[in-house]
Amino acid sequence: MNLSPLTLRKLCDELRPQIDHRLIRDVYLVGQYDLYFYLGDAGYLLLSAHPGRSCLMMTQLPDDTQRVRIPWADRYLRGGGIIGIDHVPHERIVHLVVRKRDRIGTATDSRIICELINRYANVVLVDMRTERILGSLRSIRARQNRVREISPGKIYQPPPALDRTPPESADVQSLSFLIDIPEDARADALVQHIAGLDLLSARELFHIAGFGEKRSLFASDLANFLEIIRAFFAKPPFYDGGLRVREGDNRNAVCALEIRHTQVEQRYDTLSEAISDVVACEVQSEALKGRKKNIEKDLKNRLSVCERKIGRIRADIDDADNADLYEKMGNVLMCHIAQIPPNVDTITLPDVFDPSREDMDISLNPRRTASENASAYLKRAQKARKGAPILAKRLEDAQRERDKIQRYADRLNAIRSEDAFDEIRRELEDARLIKAPKKRPQVRSKRQSGDIHPRRYRTRDGWRVLVGRNNAENDRLTKSSGRDDLFLHVHGCPGSHVILKRDGKADRPSRKTLEEAASLAAYWSKARGAQSVPVNYTEVRYVRKPRGAPPGLVAIRNEKTVMVSPRELKREDE
């Protein structure tokens, strides 16, 4: 987006009653280039130095934005009042004057210079008394630009003036260059010669003058055209609000003029609304452009693969066209097989089928015998004749695939909306020309290191029994159990730790309950296949983890032993 000098002129007239004598209650930097002034009930004034979307407008602060404070803005602008806004004639530069009083009432005036020159856009704060720079959104060092340096403390130098004639100073002689310029290049040439013009304004001038359909201009036309230019700048045909129109390359543009040479896309009550909408369109367009670029790269790679495939098939077809020659060479070799010496890579033999022709030079494989070389040529001829129709079909399929990909690439290049992009992306995925984005697997919550998930059982009497699943869980299960719970483990054999939970019961488990828990300990051990297994049991208070012992190894005392058969109990959740 590039706001023209005439648009900025109209914008200043529109903003003046809204911001004049308004207090700057706060100043925020959003992102890297957008400076927001909070003006109370008037809203926010945005000064953007974005290299591709520099602008000035009334707007609202975007939601969920990270606000950054700038020391020089807080010091010189926050709490000050805007006392004027002016446009530099025929330039893309706007000045705002801010007056701030200190604690004793002394007023200091500073000037905010908005240089809305796209790639070179900047917002510079200058002391009006000394013309020294107090701060800027983008610093320019001497090594970056030898003409002007933008840094605090330096004297402000305006951007170099372009070699263009102001419209009020133009004469017929200064427009004579238009006579020899082709019709499609006149607007660009006029922009380069007359200050304050952009392409939209230049095309509108030619439309007003009626030169759009003329193939050539004459000297007699220039005097009238000069008067049209002067009247255009003296009293521009401003629209009461803002317009969004289509410019070159189908791009959106903000226009403040009642334009007639091109179609108006949308009308707005204010220029700020038009600028805000065009900025939003450009942000969306840039995002879409990035998404398109990835798919365009994939399609380009596919096209390259198709072209290489077509090239190889055509080479094979050319080779198949030599089937008669290969058969002839094979037969000639068979006829002169006795005359062919071994270990030669080429030989010259007379053509037995047409003696009037010159002798034939035949390439040979020195590692093969004469008969093997002759058979190879005959097989090659047979293969070429058999493969010719197959190669033709493959070539047709490859060309069809290439044309299909090219059509998709052309459609993708013409897309301007997200909906159309999503539609063609789905088509490309269905056609398997691009890969569908991988669905992220649902991330299961990881178990914490202290969590235990043992097997849970119930005895017939309703007592809970917990069984560890591995050595690490065995340790955590035993450590987390109550002192009065019972610990069970197979004697002299690896197995799980089993805990018979007391759960606050005053009475001790019955012999039957104890045997059921012991049978479970035997079942979840290496002795599961035995008929009778000894199982030790004791209270958890008598279980100790020796220092440095590996996971799952414990020492017990005051244990007793019971002989049981391995079997599994009913699970708690069953």
Legacy VTK file of the C-alpha trace (Angstrom):
# vtk DataFile Version 3.0
C-alpha trace
ASCII
DATASET POLYDATA
POINTS 574 float
0.000 0.000 0.000
1.283 3.435 -0.958
-0.686 6.497 0.168
-0.422 9.215 -2.457
0.343 12.884 -1.608
-3.226 13.853 -2.525
-4.614 11.120 -0.236
-2.423 12.376 2.623
-3.597 15.928 1.949
-7.232 14.828 2.307
-6.364 12.642 5.306
-4.860 15.583 7.200
-8.045 17.591 6.597
-10.073 14.657 7.916
-7.920 14.040 11.006
-7.491 17.695 12.018
-10.858 18.096 13.833
-10.452 14.676 15.490
-6.954 15.045 16.931
-6.331 18.780 17.162
-5.843 19.891 20.794
-6.176 16.311 22.000
-4.157 15.055 24.959
-1.881 12.085 24.300
-2.856 9.971 27.275
-0.561 7.080 26.423
1.859 5.890 23.750
2.415 2.241 22.762
4.623 0.472 20.257
2.968 -2.641 18.836
5.258 -4.893 16.870
8.278 -3.212 15.341
6.763 -0.391 13.317
3.308 0.579 14.674
3.121 3.514 17.128
-0.267 4.039 18.797
-1.353 7.305 20.485
-4.259 6.928 22.901
-6.361 10.085 22.617
-9.119 9.260 25.080
-12.649 9.055 23.679
-11.318 9.926 20.191
-9.675 6.500 20.017
-6.177 5.623 18.840
-4.038 7.394 16.277
-1.764 4.943 14.444
1.558 6.044 12.951
3.017 3.066 11.040
6.495 2.923 9.546
6.007 -0.564 8.109
8.175 -0.942 4.954
5.243 -2.251 2.925
2.237 -0.717 4.695
3.243 2.701 6.031
0.150 4.682 6.989
-1.511 7.201 9.290
-5.081 6.675 10.514
-7.552 6.627 13.401
-8.128 3.078 14.558
-8.591 0.778 17.528
-5.830 -1.041 19.373
-5.697 -4.660 18.192
-6.753 -7.304 20.708
-4.153 -9.425 22.500
-1.273 -7.208 21.450
1.956 -6.843 23.340
2.439 -3.186 24.196
6.005 -1.924 24.367
6.963 1.414 25.855
9.539 3.647 24.165
11.590 5.892 26.467
11.699 8.876 24.085
7.944 8.649 23.410
7.158 8.528 27.144
9.465 11.456 27.829
8.473 13.859 25.064
4.979 12.768 23.935
3.074 11.112 26.746
0.978 13.753 28.476
1.469 16.262 25.658
-1.147 17.733 23.400
-1.408 17.658 19.606
-1.673 21.271 18.417
-1.419 20.807 14.667
-1.220 18.422 11.719
-0.004 19.436 8.260
0.884 17.765 4.993
4.090 18.651 3.167
2.904 19.671 -0.348
3.500 17.085 -3.085
5.306 14.730 -0.651
4.374 11.617 1.293
5.243 13.345 4.548
2.969 14.513 7.382
3.955 16.703 10.352
2.272 16.602 13.767
3.144 19.225 16.363
3.029 18.203 20.041
3.305 20.612 22.980
4.209 19.308 26.426
4.611 21.248 29.649
6.965 20.303 32.458
6.219 20.528 36.191
6.765 24.277 36.346
4.670 24.952 33.251
7.396 25.491 30.670
6.145 24.402 27.240
8.299 22.438 24.819
7.206 21.934 21.241
8.296 18.912 19.210
7.429 17.781 15.710
6.518 14.222 14.723
7.575 13.670 11.107
5.770 10.773 9.445
7.719 9.800 6.343
5.276 7.423 4.643
7.633 6.376 1.856
7.069 2.616 1.971
10.485 0.930 2.065
12.064 4.032 3.597
9.124 4.814 5.911
9.932 6.236 9.326
8.491 8.175 12.253
10.941 10.753 13.584
10.555 13.049 16.620
12.383 16.397 16.285
12.853 19.278 18.734
11.312 22.294 16.981
13.748 24.738 18.594
17.012 22.980 17.729
15.846 20.666 14.889
17.693 17.850 16.646
16.319 14.320 16.537
14.872 13.127 19.855
13.946 9.634 18.705
12.765 7.536 15.757
11.176 4.178 15.028
13.920 3.240 12.566
17.510 4.368 13.023
19.672 5.030 9.973
23.426 5.099 10.517
25.965 6.921 8.391
27.300 3.662 6.991
23.786 2.805 5.775
22.998 6.144 4.135
25.612 8.752 3.276
22.994 11.430 2.543
21.170 11.528 5.896
21.629 9.947 9.316
18.634 9.357 11.584
19.775 8.939 15.176
19.203 10.853 18.436
21.159 14.098 18.696
21.654 14.544 14.952
20.218 17.495 13.036
17.205 16.290 11.078
17.628 16.273 7.313
14.485 15.746 5.199
14.519 13.045 2.509
16.252 14.152 -0.703
13.864 15.957 -3.039
13.014 14.122 -6.247
13.768 15.770 -9.588
10.151 16.512 -10.420
8.367 19.678 -11.432
5.694 21.067 -9.072
2.360 21.286 -10.919
2.058 25.029 -10.305
5.466 25.544 -11.971
4.872 23.242 -14.945
4.599 24.678 -18.464
3.893 23.315 -21.910
7.583 22.724 -22.525
7.847 20.548 -19.407
5.078 18.300 -20.802
6.543 17.911 -24.292
8.057 14.544 -23.346
4.542 13.017 -23.551
4.412 13.396 -27.345
6.912 10.623 -28.052
5.839 8.195 -25.311
3.568 5.179 -26.054
0.056 5.340 -24.646
0.551 2.551 -22.067
3.615 4.314 -20.604
2.250 7.858 -20.366
0.935 7.603 -16.810
4.264 6.294 -15.480
6.160 9.002 -17.312
3.876 11.734 -15.955
4.390 10.469 -12.380
8.169 10.684 -12.885
7.988 14.303 -14.121
5.213 15.982 -12.094
5.506 16.172 -8.278
2.606 14.988 -6.120
1.213 12.433 -8.570
0.699 8.703 -8.278
-0.454 6.256 -10.954
-4.142 6.501 -10.016
-4.091 10.300 -10.195
-2.112 10.301 -13.454
-4.520 7.881 -15.124
-7.455 9.936 -13.894
-5.888 13.064 -15.434
-5.573 11.357 -18.817
-9.158 10.138 -18.472
-10.406 13.676 -17.716
-8.454 15.045 -20.687
-9.870 12.348 -22.962
-6.457 11.101 -24.048
-7.117 7.482 -23.163
-8.240 6.491 -26.680
-5.723 8.612 -28.614
-2.736 6.826 -30.076
-0.581 9.935 -30.084
-0.481 13.404 -28.531
0.279 16.657 -30.318
1.716 19.913 -29.131
-1.723 21.494 -29.434
-3.059 19.099 -26.784
-0.493 20.009 -24.143
-1.762 23.508 -23.268
-5.229 22.189 -22.437
-3.728 19.253 -20.523
-1.584 21.649 -18.461
-4.679 23.607 -17.404
-6.383 20.359 -16.394
-3.380 19.431 -14.213
-3.317 22.817 -12.484
-7.054 22.768 -11.827
-6.793 19.194 -10.569
-4.236 20.160 -7.914
-5.824 23.507 -7.079
-9.192 21.890 -6.336
-8.887 18.075 -6.321
-12.141 16.123 -6.823
-12.039 14.692 -3.294
-14.619 12.124 -2.266
-16.342 12.761 1.058
-14.847 9.676 2.723
-12.560 6.997 1.351
-12.511 4.574 -1.570
-10.977 1.186 -2.176
-10.124 0.580 -5.827
-8.201 -1.974 -7.869
-4.774 -0.933 -9.068
-2.207 -2.731 -11.237
-1.694 -6.472 -10.649
-5.188 -6.621 -9.143
-4.027 -4.986 -5.902
-6.162 -2.951 -3.517
-5.425 0.762 -3.246
-6.759 3.615 -1.109
-8.090 6.578 -3.030
-9.403 9.935 -1.775
-10.573 11.108 -5.221
-13.917 10.634 -6.919
-12.316 8.352 -9.470
-13.881 7.568 -12.861
-11.313 5.703 -14.933
-11.478 2.499 -12.877
-13.992 0.531 -10.847
-14.553 1.396 -7.178
-14.574 -1.725 -5.010
-16.001 -0.176 -1.863
-16.841 3.215 -0.350
-16.223 4.224 3.268
-17.371 7.042 5.523
-13.783 8.034 6.357
-10.342 7.624 4.852
-9.162 5.942 8.058
-11.707 3.168 7.517
-10.545 2.720 3.925
-6.887 2.588 4.986
-7.670 0.104 7.783
-9.559 -2.175 5.386
-6.826 -2.086 2.738
-4.165 -2.806 5.381
-6.197 -5.810 6.580
-6.549 -7.011 2.975
-2.796 -6.724 2.418
-1.998 -8.596 5.645
-4.361 -11.365 4.550
-2.883 -11.305 1.054
0.651 -11.668 2.416
-0.403 -14.616 4.581
-2.117 -16.214 1.587
0.949 -15.558 -0.549
3.110 -17.435 1.942
0.755 -20.428 1.938
0.588 -20.382 -1.865
4.358 -20.255 -2.132
4.766 -23.615 -0.384
2.286 -25.329 -2.704
3.736 -23.602 -5.775
7.116 -25.046 -4.823
5.632 -28.556 -4.591
3.899 -28.176 -7.961
7.079 -26.826 -9.534
8.966 -29.889 -8.314
6.232 -32.109 -9.727
6.468 -30.346 -13.081
10.230 -30.831 -13.132
9.786 -34.546 -12.451
7.218 -34.782 -15.260
9.470 -32.953 -17.713
12.390 -35.266 -16.933
10.111 -38.274 -17.281
8.822 -37.049 -20.646
12.396 -36.473 -21.799
13.403 -40.016 -20.901
10.350 -41.494 -22.623
11.044 -39.496 -25.775
14.626 -40.713 -25.762
13.346 -44.286 -25.491
10.910 -43.652 -28.373
13.731 -42.295 -30.523
15.692 -45.406 -29.700
12.690 -47.588 -30.610
12.548 -45.946 -34.021
15.918 -47.554 -34.764
14.508 -51.082 -34.447
15.084 -51.824 -38.160
18.658 -50.583 -37.949
19.390 -52.761 -34.894
17.930 -55.809 -36.636
19.994 -55.071 -39.712
23.197 -54.758 -37.623
22.444 -58.037 -35.872
21.924 -59.829 -39.180
25.081 -58.332 -40.710
27.070 -59.544 -37.682
25.581 -63.028 -38.061
26.547 -63.113 -41.731
30.169 -62.121 -40.991
30.533 -63.839 -37.665
33.712 -65.654 -38.678
35.409 -62.382 -39.719
34.905 -60.622 -36.384
38.030 -60.726 -34.175
37.597 -61.012 -30.429
37.912 -58.092 -27.931
37.117 -55.263 -30.376
34.714 -52.395 -29.606
33.833 -51.513 -33.229
34.009 -53.120 -36.627
33.283 -52.081 -40.227
31.406 -54.647 -42.335
29.805 -54.570 -45.807
26.019 -54.234 -45.992
24.869 -57.628 -47.287
21.327 -56.341 -47.811
22.362 -53.434 -50.036
25.904 -53.868 -51.459
25.661 -50.500 -53.216
25.781 -48.719 -49.863
28.864 -47.886 -47.857
30.185 -50.290 -45.267
28.505 -50.233 -41.829
30.297 -49.201 -38.640
28.922 -51.364 -35.829
29.735 -50.851 -32.133
30.516 -54.018 -30.159
30.900 -55.012 -26.545
34.490 -56.306 -26.319
33.536 -58.553 -23.384
31.085 -60.465 -25.542
31.622 -62.850 -28.401
30.554 -62.044 -31.958
27.438 -64.199 -31.679
26.504 -62.603 -28.351
26.818 -59.109 -29.864
24.662 -60.156 -32.813
22.024 -61.652 -30.493
22.054 -58.479 -28.383
21.255 -56.320 -31.430
18.442 -58.643 -32.498
16.946 -58.671 -28.996
17.225 -54.899 -28.851
15.312 -54.599 -32.115
12.619 -56.960 -30.879
12.310 -55.079 -27.578
12.102 -51.726 -29.368
9.248 -52.905 -31.644
7.379 -54.424 -28.706
7.834 -51.381 -26.477
6.934 -48.706 -29.038
3.151 -48.695 -28.324
3.787 -48.915 -24.570
6.139 -45.923 -24.749
3.576 -43.949 -26.737
0.961 -44.631 -24.046
3.396 -43.670 -21.291
4.258 -40.453 -23.092
0.588 -39.591 -23.459
-0.038 -40.233 -19.736
3.004 -38.189 -18.698
1.984 -35.257 -20.897
-1.553 -35.431 -19.522
-0.184 -35.365 -15.971
2.092 -32.427 -16.802
-0.806 -30.456 -18.302
-2.944 -31.226 -15.259
-0.279 -29.936 -12.875
0.216 -26.829 -15.031
-3.525 -26.095 -14.909
-3.473 -26.363 -11.129
-0.440 -24.050 -11.016
-2.233 -21.481 -13.199
-5.348 -21.664 -11.017
-3.254 -21.289 -7.871
-1.520 -18.227 -9.289
-4.892 -16.557 -9.966
-6.326 -17.222 -6.476
-7.076 -14.153 -4.345
-9.224 -15.545 -1.495
-8.730 -17.987 1.369
-11.817 -20.014 0.424
-10.577 -20.563 -3.136
-7.145 -21.507 -1.798
-8.587 -24.064 0.629
-10.671 -25.552 -2.186
-7.740 -26.052 -4.557
-5.566 -27.336 -1.724
-8.140 -30.058 -1.000
-8.268 -30.920 -4.713
-4.489 -31.229 -4.835
-4.521 -33.453 -1.756
-7.228 -35.677 -3.280
-5.203 -35.874 -6.508
-2.131 -36.759 -4.400
-0.136 -33.941 -5.948
0.673 -32.549 -2.505
0.775 -34.194 0.881
-1.988 -33.488 3.360
-0.747 -31.926 6.596
0.003 -34.537 9.191
-2.455 -34.710 12.034
-0.745 -34.215 15.321
-1.172 -37.279 17.509
-2.970 -36.701 20.737
-0.349 -36.300 23.390
-1.122 -38.497 26.330
-0.315 -37.071 29.689
2.923 -38.530 30.937
2.866 -40.304 34.215
4.711 -38.483 36.924
7.738 -40.191 38.346
5.978 -40.642 41.727
2.698 -42.015 40.315
1.849 -45.698 40.776
-0.673 -47.688 38.761
-0.559 -51.181 40.291
-2.857 -54.068 39.477
-5.863 -53.959 41.813
-7.704 -57.000 43.222
-10.356 -57.836 45.848
-10.446 -60.925 48.047
-13.723 -62.687 48.719
-13.954 -60.897 52.064
-13.529 -57.500 50.334
-9.875 -56.791 51.250
-7.916 -54.777 48.684
-4.741 -56.272 47.202
-2.255 -54.220 45.142
0.403 -55.794 42.877
3.384 -53.877 41.430
3.936 -54.024 37.672
7.747 -53.634 37.572
10.735 -53.162 39.862
10.463 -49.366 39.985
6.754 -49.518 40.791
7.404 -52.266 43.368
9.618 -49.851 45.298
7.133 -46.966 45.078
4.195 -49.222 45.999
5.902 -50.556 49.122
7.220 -47.133 50.163
3.777 -45.518 49.828
1.932 -48.227 51.783
0.812 -47.917 55.392
2.947 -49.353 58.198
0.187 -51.786 59.170
-0.376 -53.101 55.635
0.921 -56.561 54.877
3.813 -57.118 52.454
3.920 -60.404 50.545
6.626 -61.811 48.272
7.564 -65.255 46.974
10.460 -66.750 48.916
13.711 -67.060 46.923
12.188 -66.217 43.535
11.756 -62.978 41.525
8.247 -61.593 41.583
6.017 -58.608 42.226
5.586 -56.886 45.551
2.074 -57.545 46.833
0.410 -55.331 49.435
-2.667 -56.443 51.385
-4.276 -53.166 52.455
-5.657 -52.833 55.976
-7.537 -49.598 55.094
-7.958 -48.712 58.768
-9.496 -52.060 59.764
-8.947 -52.939 63.399
-9.145 -56.701 62.886
-6.420 -58.659 61.162
-7.065 -60.488 57.850
-8.300 -64.049 58.114
-6.190 -67.048 57.146
-8.298 -67.445 54.008
-7.762 -63.794 52.985
-4.025 -64.120 53.660
-3.795 -67.241 51.478
-5.675 -65.523 48.642
-3.202 -62.601 48.685
-0.279 -65.072 48.872
-1.692 -67.013 45.885
-1.692 -63.733 43.968
1.963 -63.093 44.887
2.824 -66.595 43.609
0.864 -65.985 40.408
2.813 -62.797 39.626
6.219 -64.406 40.096
8.582 -66.688 38.224
7.094 -69.604 40.166
3.673 -69.334 38.516
3.964 -72.843 37.005
4.707 -74.595 40.336
2.152 -76.656 42.267
3.030 -75.228 45.675
4.966 -71.996 46.347
6.315 -70.583 49.659
5.297 -66.942 50.170
6.743 -64.716 52.911
4.613 -62.057 54.526
5.163 -59.367 57.158
3.977 -55.877 57.991
5.318 -53.076 55.814
7.007 -51.546 58.886
9.484 -54.444 58.771
10.401 -53.952 55.101
13.642 -52.013 54.442
15.389 -50.877 51.294
19.160 -51.491 51.643
21.394 -48.588 50.670
22.527 -48.899 47.037
20.218 -51.837 46.345
18.814 -52.129 42.786
15.102 -51.401 42.139
12.742 -54.048 43.533
15.192 -55.483 46.083
14.204 -55.155 49.773
15.113 -56.763 53.081
12.419 -58.012 55.471
12.283 -59.286 59.056
9.707 -60.837 61.393
8.338 -62.624 58.336
6.166 -65.706 58.261
5.675 -68.192 55.436
2.593 -69.758 53.934
2.421 -72.450 51.218
-0.082 -71.709 48.431
-0.876 -72.541 44.797
-0.527 -69.712 42.251
-3.842 -68.279 41.070
-5.271 -64.905 40.130
-8.106 -63.190 42.005
-10.989 -61.124 40.780
-9.906 -57.687 39.573
-11.238 -54.698 41.455
-12.843 -53.176 38.338
-14.606 -56.393 37.304
LINES 1 575
574 0 1 2 3 4 5 6 7 8 9 10 11 12 13 14 15 16 17 18 19 20 21 22 23 24 25 26 27 28 29 30 31 32 33 34 35 36 37 38 39 40 41 42 43 44 45 46 47 48 49 50 51 52 53 54 55 56 57 58 59 60 61 62 63 64 65 66 67 68 69 70 71 72 73 74 75 76 77 78 79 80 81 82 83 84 85 86 87 88 89 90 91 92 93 94 95 96 97 98 99 100 101 102 103 104 105 106 107 108 109 110 111 112 113 114 115 116 117 118 119 120 121 122 123 124 125 126 127 128 129 130 131 132 133 134 135 136 137 138 139 140 141 142 143 144 145 146 147 148 149 150 151 152 153 154 155 156 157 158 159 160 161 162 163 164 165 166 167 168 169 170 171 172 173 174 175 176 177 178 179 180 181 182 183 184 185 186 187 188 189 190 191 192 193 194 195 196 197 198 199 200 201 202 203 204 205 206 207 208 209 210 211 212 213 214 215 216 217 218 219 220 221 222 223 224 225 226 227 228 229 230 231 232 233 234 235 236 237 238 239 240 241 242 243 244 245 246 247 248 249 250 251 252 253 254 255 256 257 258 259 260 261 262 263 264 265 266 267 268 269 270 271 272 273 274 275 276 277 278 279 280 281 282 283 284 285 286 287 288 289 290 291 292 293 294 295 296 297 298 299 300 301 302 303 304 305 306 307 308 309 310 311 312 313 314 315 316 317 318 319 320 321 322 323 324 325 326 327 328 329 330 331 332 333 334 335 336 337 338 339 340 341 342 343 344 345 346 347 348 349 350 351 352 353 354 355 356 357 358 359 360 361 362 363 364 365 366 367 368 369 370 371 372 373 374 375 376 377 378 379 380 381 382 383 384 385 386 387 388 389 390 391 392 393 394 395 396 397 398 399 400 401 402 403 404 405 406 407 408 409 410 411 412 413 414 415 416 417 418 419 420 421 422 423 424 425 426 427 428 429 430 431 432 433 434 435 436 437 438 439 440 441 442 443 444 445 446 447 448 449 450 451 452 453 454 455 456 457 458 459 460 461 462 463 464 465 466 467 468 469 470 471 472 473 474 475 476 477 478 479 480 481 482 483 484 485 486 487 488 489 490 491 492 493 494 495 496 497 498 499 500 501 502 503 504 505 506 507 508 509 510 511 512 513 514 515 516 517 518 519 520 521 522 523 524 525 526 527 528 529 530 531 532 533 534 535 536 537 538 539 540 541 542 543 544 545 546 547 548 549 550 551 552 553 554 555 556 557 558 559 560 561 562 563 564 565 566 567 568 569 570 571 572 573
